């Protein structure tokens, strides 16, 4: 009985979440109802057409129509989630800290993006966040592209001092809608793509090609050591903070909040 109650409660929670996401998204996405209806009916219509042409028997009709309904429900959920993400990104785009909040819940490849910035301009509110992963160090900038790039030069110089002699790459990502910047909705995909690693220390190109490609640059213990050094660097350096902004209490914007949950 307890297992059945837990299963029923879980299904109710899923339905409630779907309703909440729909109510959050629908007011700003007028085509949403028609897109969801089409996503649900598409597999059903396709199976009906195939069934008529193939002259299925009763058993096949029942079995495959159940399958069509399940596929329709899956497509319904996928479309709703994607449209909700689109609306959520549009709502928070341009708000301070939106970029790092999008990345703060990545739980693979050792990604770690602290919500406190490592640099901030008191006048312009331009800011830089620093994250790490098994494939290197990431500098994430919000604000004017030119100013942010100059600030990243200084940040990268400091990082190289901490990781002297290593070949750990530093990836620069400027978030915004201008030239050379990455839109907020594409940020996660951009960060995930910064992970290819080819051995470059071999003089013989043939040996470099024969060497198996590594999935990650850093091992778990190496990443932990790197994070400790970067935390020490941040403690020693510090940065200017505009009045009224407390970097220890950053604006939290989670994917749940983006969808109204």
Short mmCIF file of the C-alpha atoms (twelve columns), coordinates in Angstrom:
data_MODEL
# 
_entry.id   MODEL 
# 
loop_
_atom_site.group_PDB 
_atom_site.id 
_atom_site.type_symbol 
_atom_site.label_atom_id 
_atom_site.label_alt_id 
_atom_site.label_comp_id 
_atom_site.label_asym_id 
_atom_site.label_seq_id 
_atom_site.Cartn_x 
_atom_site.Cartn_y 
_atom_site.Cartn_z 
_atom_site.pdbx_PDB_model_num 
ATOM 1   C CA . UNK A 1   0.000  0.000  0.000   1 
ATOM 2   C CA . UNK A 2   2.804  2.397  0.878   1 
ATOM 3   C CA . UNK A 3   4.505  1.761  -2.467  1 
ATOM 4   C CA . UNK A 4   1.261  2.421  -4.348  1 
ATOM 5   C CA . UNK A 5   0.663  5.638  -2.411  1 
ATOM 6   C CA . UNK A 6   4.207  6.810  -3.152  1 
ATOM 7   C CA . UNK A 7   3.770  6.029  -6.847  1 
ATOM 8   C CA . UNK A 8   0.427  7.863  -6.976  1 
ATOM 9   C CA . UNK A 9   1.932  10.840 -5.157  1 
ATOM 10  C CA . UNK A 10  4.842  10.959 -7.601  1 
ATOM 11  C CA . UNK A 11  2.474  10.970 -10.584 1 
ATOM 12  C CA . UNK A 12  0.440  13.777 -9.028  1 
ATOM 13  C CA . UNK A 13  3.599  15.821 -8.460  1 
ATOM 14  C CA . UNK A 14  4.616  15.368 -12.096 1 
ATOM 15  C CA . UNK A 15  1.178  16.495 -13.273 1 
ATOM 16  C CA . UNK A 16  1.305  19.514 -10.960 1 
ATOM 17  C CA . UNK A 17  4.739  20.451 -12.280 1 
ATOM 18  C CA . UNK A 18  3.534  20.194 -15.874 1 
ATOM 19  C CA . UNK A 19  0.553  22.432 -15.057 1 
ATOM 20  C CA . UNK A 20  2.817  24.970 -13.309 1 
ATOM 21  C CA . UNK A 21  5.249  25.035 -16.241 1 
ATOM 22  C CA . UNK A 22  2.371  25.516 -18.677 1 
ATOM 23  C CA . UNK A 23  0.863  28.368 -16.652 1 
ATOM 24  C CA . UNK A 24  4.269  30.008 -16.438 1 
ATOM 25  C CA . UNK A 25  5.000  29.692 -20.163 1 
ATOM 26  C CA . UNK A 26  1.626  30.121 -21.892 1 
ATOM 27  C CA . UNK A 27  1.090  33.874 -21.222 1 
ATOM 28  C CA . UNK A 28  4.302  34.722 -23.096 1 
ATOM 29  C CA . UNK A 29  4.119  31.981 -25.730 1 
ATOM 30  C CA . UNK A 30  0.843  32.207 -27.651 1 
ATOM 31  C CA . UNK A 31  1.550  29.335 -30.089 1 
ATOM 32  C CA . UNK A 32  2.223  26.977 -27.157 1 
ATOM 33  C CA . UNK A 33  -1.243 25.304 -26.953 1 
ATOM 34  C CA . UNK A 34  -1.239 24.474 -30.656 1 
ATOM 35  C CA . UNK A 35  2.351  23.235 -30.552 1 
ATOM 36  C CA . UNK A 36  1.574  20.956 -27.617 1 
ATOM 37  C CA . UNK A 37  -1.575 19.643 -29.290 1 
ATOM 38  C CA . UNK A 38  0.352  18.948 -32.485 1 
ATOM 39  C CA . UNK A 39  3.174  17.237 -30.585 1 
ATOM 40  C CA . UNK A 40  0.701  14.928 -28.840 1 
ATOM 41  C CA . UNK A 41  -1.412 14.102 -31.905 1 
ATOM 42  C CA . UNK A 42  1.464  13.635 -34.365 1 
ATOM 43  C CA . UNK A 43  2.403  10.060 -33.314 1 
ATOM 44  C CA . UNK A 44  -1.278 9.104  -32.988 1 
ATOM 45  C CA . UNK A 45  -2.086 10.357 -36.489 1 
ATOM 46  C CA . UNK A 46  1.002  8.680  -37.944 1 
ATOM 47  C CA . UNK A 47  0.125  5.317  -36.357 1 
ATOM 48  C CA . UNK A 48  -3.482 5.557  -37.528 1 
ATOM 49  C CA . UNK A 49  -2.402 6.150  -41.122 1 
ATOM 50  C CA . UNK A 50  0.104  3.288  -40.988 1 
ATOM 51  C CA . UNK A 51  -2.512 1.025  -39.362 1 
ATOM 52  C CA . UNK A 52  -5.058 1.687  -42.073 1 
ATOM 53  C CA . UNK A 53  -2.529 1.036  -44.808 1 
ATOM 54  C CA . UNK A 54  -1.126 -2.091 -43.150 1 
ATOM 55  C CA . UNK A 55  -4.583 -3.406 -42.069 1 
ATOM 56  C CA . UNK A 56  -3.627 -4.175 -38.499 1 
ATOM 57  C CA . UNK A 57  -5.675 -6.611 -36.472 1 
ATOM 58  C CA . UNK A 58  -7.397 -5.615 -33.222 1 
ATOM 59  C CA . UNK A 59  -4.466 -6.653 -31.027 1 
ATOM 60  C CA . UNK A 60  -2.010 -4.590 -33.077 1 
ATOM 61  C CA . UNK A 61  -4.338 -1.577 -32.981 1 
ATOM 62  C CA . UNK A 62  -4.595 -1.659 -29.195 1 
ATOM 63  C CA . UNK A 63  -0.892 -2.228 -28.603 1 
ATOM 64  C CA . UNK A 64  0.395  0.359  -31.078 1 
ATOM 65  C CA . UNK A 65  -2.169 3.027  -30.175 1 
ATOM 66  C CA . UNK A 66  -1.039 2.773  -26.559 1 
ATOM 67  C CA . UNK A 67  2.516  3.198  -27.847 1 
ATOM 68  C CA . UNK A 68  1.423  6.208  -29.920 1 
ATOM 69  C CA . UNK A 69  -0.168 7.862  -26.879 1 
ATOM 70  C CA . UNK A 70  3.000  7.330  -24.849 1 
ATOM 71  C CA . UNK A 71  5.126  8.829  -27.633 1 
ATOM 72  C CA . UNK A 72  2.717  11.737 -27.859 1 
ATOM 73  C CA . UNK A 73  3.021  12.368 -24.124 1 
ATOM 74  C CA . UNK A 74  6.815  12.288 -24.432 1 
ATOM 75  C CA . UNK A 75  6.827  14.786 -27.314 1 
ATOM 76  C CA . UNK A 76  4.355  16.945 -25.376 1 
ATOM 77  C CA . UNK A 77  6.761  17.085 -22.416 1 
ATOM 78  C CA . UNK A 78  9.809  17.797 -24.592 1 
ATOM 79  C CA . UNK A 79  8.101  20.664 -26.433 1 
ATOM 80  C CA . UNK A 80  6.771  22.161 -23.193 1 
ATOM 81  C CA . UNK A 81  10.203 21.992 -21.531 1 
ATOM 82  C CA . UNK A 82  11.984 23.582 -24.482 1 
ATOM 83  C CA . UNK A 83  9.447  26.395 -24.779 1 
ATOM 84  C CA . UNK A 84  9.580  27.002 -21.014 1 
ATOM 85  C CA . UNK A 85  13.373 27.255 -21.146 1 
ATOM 86  C CA . UNK A 86  13.106 29.751 -24.005 1 
ATOM 87  C CA . UNK A 87  10.717 31.950 -22.033 1 
ATOM 88  C CA . UNK A 88  12.848 31.618 -18.895 1 
ATOM 89  C CA . UNK A 89  16.027 32.676 -20.671 1 
ATOM 90  C CA . UNK A 90  14.240 35.649 -22.212 1 
ATOM 91  C CA . UNK A 91  13.039 36.767 -18.760 1 
ATOM 92  C CA . UNK A 92  16.424 36.731 -17.057 1 
ATOM 93  C CA . UNK A 93  18.641 37.734 -19.991 1 
ATOM 94  C CA . UNK A 94  20.536 40.909 -19.202 1 
ATOM 95  C CA . UNK A 95  20.068 40.644 -15.443 1 
ATOM 96  C CA . UNK A 96  23.270 40.635 -13.333 1 
ATOM 97  C CA . UNK A 97  24.375 37.128 -12.477 1 
ATOM 98  C CA . UNK A 98  22.050 35.457 -14.981 1 
ATOM 99  C CA . UNK A 99  24.934 33.783 -16.813 1 
ATOM 100 C CA . UNK A 100 26.508 32.067 -13.830 1 
ATOM 101 C CA . UNK A 101 23.087 31.046 -12.498 1 
ATOM 102 C CA . UNK A 102 22.436 29.125 -15.714 1 
ATOM 103 C CA . UNK A 103 25.691 27.194 -15.219 1 
ATOM 104 C CA . UNK A 104 25.535 26.691 -11.460 1 
ATOM 105 C CA . UNK A 105 23.500 23.484 -11.734 1 
ATOM 106 C CA . UNK A 106 25.706 21.622 -14.230 1 
ATOM 107 C CA . UNK A 107 26.546 18.423 -12.383 1 
ATOM 108 C CA . UNK A 108 28.867 16.641 -14.787 1 
ATOM 109 C CA . UNK A 109 32.454 16.896 -16.074 1 
ATOM 110 C CA . UNK A 110 33.459 18.376 -12.715 1 
ATOM 111 C CA . UNK A 111 31.959 21.781 -13.514 1 
ATOM 112 C CA . UNK A 112 31.986 24.276 -10.675 1 
ATOM 113 C CA . UNK A 113 30.829 27.859 -11.160 1 
ATOM 114 C CA . UNK A 114 30.754 29.792 -7.847  1 
ATOM 115 C CA . UNK A 115 28.087 32.491 -7.768  1 
ATOM 116 C CA . UNK A 116 30.442 35.158 -6.386  1 
ATOM 117 C CA . UNK A 117 32.262 37.103 -9.139  1 
ATOM 118 C CA . UNK A 118 36.062 37.277 -9.189  1 
ATOM 119 C CA . UNK A 119 36.003 40.819 -10.595 1 
ATOM 120 C CA . UNK A 120 33.455 43.604 -10.859 1 
ATOM 121 C CA . UNK A 121 33.667 47.190 -12.112 1 
ATOM 122 C CA . UNK A 122 32.103 49.515 -9.510  1 
ATOM 123 C CA . UNK A 123 30.903 51.989 -12.157 1 
ATOM 124 C CA . UNK A 124 29.751 49.903 -15.103 1 
ATOM 125 C CA . UNK A 125 28.773 46.774 -13.117 1 
ATOM 126 C CA . UNK A 126 30.705 44.660 -15.645 1 
ATOM 127 C CA . UNK A 127 31.634 41.392 -13.953 1 
ATOM 128 C CA . UNK A 128 33.636 38.213 -14.420 1 
ATOM 129 C CA . UNK A 129 32.997 34.808 -12.895 1 
ATOM 130 C CA . UNK A 130 35.515 31.994 -12.862 1 
ATOM 131 C CA . UNK A 131 34.567 28.353 -13.158 1 
ATOM 132 C CA . UNK A 132 36.454 25.094 -13.455 1 
ATOM 133 C CA . UNK A 133 35.952 21.642 -14.871 1 
ATOM 134 C CA . UNK A 134 37.909 18.555 -15.826 1 
ATOM 135 C CA . UNK A 135 38.761 20.263 -19.121 1 
ATOM 136 C CA . UNK A 136 40.132 23.540 -17.830 1 
ATOM 137 C CA . UNK A 137 39.277 26.951 -16.423 1 
ATOM 138 C CA . UNK A 138 36.395 29.113 -17.633 1 
ATOM 139 C CA . UNK A 139 36.172 32.898 -17.455 1 
ATOM 140 C CA . UNK A 140 32.589 34.065 -17.825 1 
ATOM 141 C CA . UNK A 141 32.034 37.765 -18.484 1 
ATOM 142 C CA . UNK A 142 28.974 40.021 -18.468 1 
ATOM 143 C CA . UNK A 143 29.073 43.589 -19.726 1 
ATOM 144 C CA . UNK A 144 30.884 45.582 -22.399 1 
ATOM 145 C CA . UNK A 145 32.902 43.161 -24.534 1 
ATOM 146 C CA . UNK A 146 36.078 45.259 -24.741 1 
ATOM 147 C CA . UNK A 147 36.198 46.074 -21.025 1 
ATOM 148 C CA . UNK A 148 35.472 42.477 -20.064 1 
ATOM 149 C CA . UNK A 149 38.219 41.152 -22.360 1 
ATOM 150 C CA . UNK A 150 40.785 43.542 -20.831 1 
ATOM 151 C CA . UNK A 151 39.771 42.403 -17.364 1 
ATOM 152 C CA . UNK A 152 40.039 38.780 -18.472 1 
ATOM 153 C CA . UNK A 153 43.621 39.457 -19.579 1 
ATOM 154 C CA . UNK A 154 44.481 40.329 -15.987 1 
ATOM 155 C CA . UNK A 155 42.548 37.374 -14.627 1 
ATOM 156 C CA . UNK A 156 44.280 34.945 -16.961 1 
ATOM 157 C CA . UNK A 157 47.687 36.369 -16.014 1 
ATOM 158 C CA . UNK A 158 46.889 35.730 -12.343 1 
ATOM 159 C CA . UNK A 159 45.662 32.226 -13.128 1 
ATOM 160 C CA . UNK A 160 48.841 31.375 -15.027 1 
ATOM 161 C CA . UNK A 161 50.810 32.492 -11.986 1 
ATOM 162 C CA . UNK A 162 48.917 30.027 -9.807  1 
ATOM 163 C CA . UNK A 163 49.098 27.201 -12.332 1 
ATOM 164 C CA . UNK A 164 52.643 27.945 -13.463 1 
ATOM 165 C CA . UNK A 165 54.145 25.402 -15.820 1 
ATOM 166 C CA . UNK A 166 50.859 23.661 -16.539 1 
ATOM 167 C CA . UNK A 167 49.035 23.462 -19.851 1 
ATOM 168 C CA . UNK A 168 45.565 23.923 -18.376 1 
ATOM 169 C CA . UNK A 169 43.543 25.888 -20.938 1 
ATOM 170 C CA . UNK A 170 41.592 29.005 -20.004 1 
ATOM 171 C CA . UNK A 171 38.365 29.453 -21.948 1 
ATOM 172 C CA . UNK A 172 36.903 32.949 -22.304 1 
ATOM 173 C CA . UNK A 173 33.166 33.375 -22.768 1 
ATOM 174 C CA . UNK A 174 31.518 36.790 -23.011 1 
ATOM 175 C CA . UNK A 175 27.759 36.677 -22.485 1 
ATOM 176 C CA . UNK A 176 25.497 39.113 -24.291 1 
ATOM 177 C CA . UNK A 177 23.849 39.870 -27.610 1 
ATOM 178 C CA . UNK A 178 26.699 41.783 -29.265 1 
ATOM 179 C CA . UNK A 179 29.443 40.730 -31.644 1 
ATOM 180 C CA . UNK A 180 31.715 38.048 -30.196 1 
ATOM 181 C CA . UNK A 181 29.295 37.380 -27.344 1 
ATOM 182 C CA . UNK A 182 27.249 34.283 -26.546 1 
ATOM 183 C CA . UNK A 183 23.507 34.525 -26.010 1 
ATOM 184 C CA . UNK A 184 22.296 33.295 -22.651 1 
ATOM 185 C CA . UNK A 185 20.196 30.533 -24.232 1 
ATOM 186 C CA . UNK A 186 23.320 29.120 -25.933 1 
ATOM 187 C CA . UNK A 187 25.622 29.409 -22.930 1 
ATOM 188 C CA . UNK A 188 25.357 25.858 -21.583 1 
ATOM 189 C CA . UNK A 189 25.972 24.360 -25.013 1 
ATOM 190 C CA . UNK A 190 28.960 26.654 -25.556 1 
ATOM 191 C CA . UNK A 191 30.545 25.663 -22.256 1 
ATOM 192 C CA . UNK A 192 29.971 21.968 -22.904 1 
ATOM 193 C CA . UNK A 193 31.721 22.280 -26.262 1 
ATOM 194 C CA . UNK A 194 34.881 23.663 -24.622 1 
ATOM 195 C CA . UNK A 195 36.121 20.190 -23.843 1 
ATOM 196 C CA . UNK A 196 38.096 18.788 -26.756 1 
ATOM 197 C CA . UNK A 197 41.699 18.001 -25.943 1 
ATOM 198 C CA . UNK A 198 44.420 16.894 -28.285 1 
ATOM 199 C CA . UNK A 199 47.970 16.138 -27.087 1 
ATOM 200 C CA . UNK A 200 50.175 18.998 -28.280 1 
ATOM 201 C CA . UNK A 201 53.463 18.265 -26.528 1 
ATOM 202 C CA . UNK A 202 54.596 15.684 -29.097 1 
ATOM 203 C CA . UNK A 203 56.982 16.950 -31.736 1 
ATOM 204 C CA . UNK A 204 56.166 13.959 -33.893 1 
ATOM 205 C CA . UNK A 205 52.697 14.534 -35.365 1 
ATOM 206 C CA . UNK A 206 52.312 10.844 -36.116 1 
ATOM 207 C CA . UNK A 207 52.817 9.937  -32.462 1 
ATOM 208 C CA . UNK A 208 50.282 12.586 -31.463 1 
ATOM 209 C CA . UNK A 209 47.727 11.028 -33.784 1 
ATOM 210 C CA . UNK A 210 48.434 7.508  -32.560 1 
ATOM 211 C CA . UNK A 211 48.094 8.513  -28.919 1 
ATOM 212 C CA . UNK A 212 44.550 7.844  -27.674 1 
ATOM 213 C CA . UNK A 213 42.466 10.965 -27.263 1 
ATOM 214 C CA . UNK A 214 41.856 11.849 -23.612 1 
ATOM 215 C CA . UNK A 215 38.336 12.585 -22.517 1 
ATOM 216 C CA . UNK A 216 39.450 14.999 -19.805 1 
ATOM 217 C CA . UNK A 217 42.577 17.053 -19.181 1 
ATOM 218 C CA . UNK A 218 42.483 16.949 -15.383 1 
ATOM 219 C CA . UNK A 219 42.008 14.059 -13.007 1 
ATOM 220 C CA . UNK A 220 39.733 14.433 -9.987  1 
ATOM 221 C CA . UNK A 221 42.569 15.097 -7.540  1 
ATOM 222 C CA . UNK A 222 44.209 17.563 -9.949  1 
ATOM 223 C CA . UNK A 223 40.951 19.496 -10.263 1 
ATOM 224 C CA . UNK A 224 40.604 19.607 -6.479  1 
ATOM 225 C CA . UNK A 225 44.139 21.015 -6.178  1 
ATOM 226 C CA . UNK A 226 43.401 23.597 -8.870  1 
ATOM 227 C CA . UNK A 227 40.218 24.718 -7.096  1 
ATOM 228 C CA . UNK A 228 42.108 25.100 -3.819  1 
ATOM 229 C CA . UNK A 229 44.753 27.277 -5.497  1 
ATOM 230 C CA . UNK A 230 42.146 29.429 -7.204  1 
ATOM 231 C CA . UNK A 231 40.264 29.933 -3.934  1 
ATOM 232 C CA . UNK A 232 43.517 31.022 -2.303  1 
ATOM 233 C CA . UNK A 233 44.164 33.407 -5.190  1 
ATOM 234 C CA . UNK A 234 40.699 34.925 -4.808  1 
ATOM 235 C CA . UNK A 235 41.158 35.372 -1.059  1 
ATOM 236 C CA . UNK A 236 44.468 37.156 -1.538  1 
ATOM 237 C CA . UNK A 237 43.486 39.361 -4.462  1 
ATOM 238 C CA . UNK A 238 39.932 40.517 -3.710  1 
ATOM 239 C CA . UNK A 239 38.197 43.018 -5.986  1 
ATOM 240 C CA . UNK A 240 36.252 46.248 -5.946  1 
ATOM 241 C CA . UNK A 241 32.555 45.860 -5.192  1 
ATOM 242 C CA . UNK A 242 29.937 48.521 -5.969  1 
ATOM 243 C CA . UNK A 243 27.904 49.884 -3.094  1 
ATOM 244 C CA . UNK A 244 24.755 47.938 -2.367  1 
ATOM 245 C CA . UNK A 245 26.055 44.694 -3.917  1 
ATOM 246 C CA . UNK A 246 27.150 41.851 -1.709  1 
ATOM 247 C CA . UNK A 247 28.979 39.143 -3.698  1 
ATOM 248 C CA . UNK A 248 28.390 36.680 -0.878  1 
ATOM 249 C CA . UNK A 249 24.654 37.058 -1.484  1 
ATOM 250 C CA . UNK A 250 24.390 36.869 -5.273  1 
ATOM 251 C CA . UNK A 251 21.144 36.872 -7.163  1 
ATOM 252 C CA . UNK A 252 20.066 33.256 -7.398  1 
ATOM 253 C CA . UNK A 253 18.248 32.303 -10.583 1 
ATOM 254 C CA . UNK A 254 17.761 28.571 -10.930 1 
ATOM 255 C CA . UNK A 255 16.166 26.650 -13.770 1 
ATOM 256 C CA . UNK A 256 13.254 25.910 -11.438 1 
ATOM 257 C CA . UNK A 257 12.730 29.641 -10.913 1 
ATOM 258 C CA . UNK A 258 12.898 30.175 -14.664 1 
ATOM 259 C CA . UNK A 259 9.898  27.895 -14.999 1 
ATOM 260 C CA . UNK A 260 7.949  29.348 -12.113 1 
ATOM 261 C CA . UNK A 261 8.460  26.455 -9.698  1 
# 
